[in-house]
Amino acid sequence: MTRQDDKIWITKELKYNGMCKKIQREIDKYSIIFVIAIFEKTLGELKKVFDGNGLPYTLYKTSWDTLNFDLGTIEKEELKTIMLLSDLLSILRVPDTALSNEVREKTTHIIVAEHYPIPKKDQEILSFAERLPYFTTVSFHASLDEPMIKIFCGKDFATTLKNFGLDETNPVSGPMVTSAINSAQKKIMHTAIADEKVNSMEEWLYYNCPKTRNKIT
């Protein structure tokens, strides 16, 4: 498994559309592409954008949906893009097999539509990637208008990124971005009073980080 440097966009809308374009451009490179949302609100937003772009996918939203999950069957079908909530990853049945020469040639890409405010769910996604029998790459995506980025990455973060080429077409990716987001998560860990399950990042910060309430827009 290889984790790529995080990618950050100007807005969520540009991020979602950029993810769609990446899949449309690179779908033939991979055996399967997973598109993962951590929050229910994000999953709904992704569905709307993917549908608007005419990008086909198979949706796994509940534990019942995962009963039909089978890597071999997915490969043979035309719908190679799988969209799901991260909470379902732990119950997906993944074959525990040694990498044969045939399997080694297969590749999977996991596109994560957001970070969890604290590191634990990000780590669960990476652990799932490690379980897959194919060579797997993982990319986390973020945007400047997400509350954890706006509140915890500092006032000069957006200016710095634009100096590095961030615009409405291209995200910025690199160790600096990954490090800044990791630092934001550590700050949130020291501020959070709980980790209650909610439907969006805004709600998570509102209920679990009360000190941020007057900063969430």
N, C-alpha and C positions, 0 to 999 in steps of 0.2 A: 504494500500500500504506500502511495506517495501523496502527501498533503501538499498542495500547491499554496503559494502565498495568497493571502486573502485579497479579494477584489472589492473595491469600493466605488460606488457610483454617486452621482449628484443627488438623485431622487429615487424613491422606491419604484415609481413608474418606469423610469429609465432602466433601473436594475432588472425588473421583470421582463421588459421587452428585450434587453440585452441578453438575458438568459435564453429567451425564446430563439433569438437569432443565432446564438451559439449552437443550440441544439439542431436547428434547421441546417446549419452550415456543417456540423460535424457528426450528424447522426450515423453516417455510414462507417465512421471510425470505430464505433463501439458495439459490443454485443448487446449491452443494456445501458441505459442512462437512468439513474435515479434522481428525481427532483424532490428534495425534502424540505418540508415546512415544519417549524417547531410549534408555532401557534396556529390555532384554528382559523383566526382571522386572516393570517397570511395564506393559508391553504385556499380559502375562498377567493382572495385577491389573485392568487396564481391561476386558479381555474378560469377566472374571468379573462385574464390576459391571454392565457394559452388558447382559450376558445376564440377570443377575438383575433388571434393570429392564425387561426386554423391549424394549430399544432395538435395532432392526436396524441393521446396518452391513456394509460390505464390508471384509474384512481383506486387507492386503498385508503379508506377513511376509518373503517372500524375493524375490530378484531375478526369479525365474521368474514370480511373481505379477504383477509390474509389466508383463510383456509384453502383458497385456490392458488396460492402463490407457489410457483414452481419455475426455477431458473431455466430449465431445459425447454419448457413449454413457451415461456416468454421469448426465448431466442428464436423459436420457429415461427412466431407470430409477427405480424407487421408492426404492431404497437410495441416498440422497444423502449418507449419512455414510460417510466413508472413514477407516479406522483403519490406521495404519502406523507403522513405525519410521523415525526421522529419517534413518538411514543410506541409505534407499532414495530419498530426495528427489532426489538428484543424477542418478538414472537415469530418473526419470519423464519421459516424453515430453510436453512442453508446447508447444502451437503457438506459433510465433514470428510472431504476426500483429499488425498495427496494430489499435487499438481502434475497431471500428465502432460506430455508434450502438446497434446491437442488443447488442453485447458490453458496452458501457459500462453498460447497464442491469442486467447480471448481477453478483451479488455472491457472494463466497466468504468464509467465516470459517475461520480456522485456530486450533484450540484446542490448546495445547501443555501436556501434562500435568505437565511438570517442567522445571527448568533443568538444563543440564549444569554441573558444578562450575566449569569455566572457560568463557569466552565463546564459543569457536569454534563449537560446534554450534548454539548459539542464533543465531549470525550466519548459519550455513548455512540455518537455517529461514527467517530473514528474507530471505535471498537467493532462496530458492525462492518466497516470497510475491511478490517483485518480478518473477519470471518469469511468473507467472500472468497470463493476458490479461484477467481480470476485476478489478473493484474488490475489493480484499482487505483484511480486517482480521485482526489477529493478537493473540491474548491468551495470555500465559504464566501458568500457575497453579502455586502452591507451597503448602506447608503447614508449620506450626510444628514438626511432628514429623519432618520430613526432616532428615537429619544435617547437610547443609551450612547449613541455617537455624539449627539448634540450636547448632552449634559456632561459626559465623562471623558471626552477626548480633547477638550481644551478649545479655547476660542480661536487659536491660530491654526488649528488642524486643517480646516477647509482651505485656507489661504495657501498653506504649504502644499496641499495636494494639487491645487490648481497650478501652482508653479511647476509641479512635476507632470503636468499634462492632462489633468482631469478636466473633461469637458462633457457636453451632452451626448457625445458619441462613444467616447472611450472611458473605461474605468481606469483607476490606478491600482497597480498590484506590486507588491514587493515586501521585503522583510519589515520595512518601516510601518506599513499598514497593519501587518499581522501583529507586530509588537505593540502598536498603539491600541489595538482592540483588546489584546491580552491584558494590557495595563488597565484599560477601562473595566474589564471584568473583575480584576483584582480590587479595584476601588469599590465596585458595587458589592463585592463579597464583604468588605469591611463596613459597608453602610446598611446592607439589607438586614432586616429583623426576622425574616421568614422566607419561605420558598413556596408560597401557595400557588396551586395550579389555576391559571386563568386563560383567557382567550386571546390575549394580545400582549405585545411588549409594553404598550402604554399601561395596561392594567397591571402587569407584573410590577412595574416600577411604582405605580400608584399605591398598591396594597403592600408590597414587600419592602419598598424603600420610601417610607412616608416623607423623608426630607426632600425628595425630588418633586413632590406634588405641585408646588407652585412653578416648577420649570417645565412641566409636561404640557405641550400644546397640541 
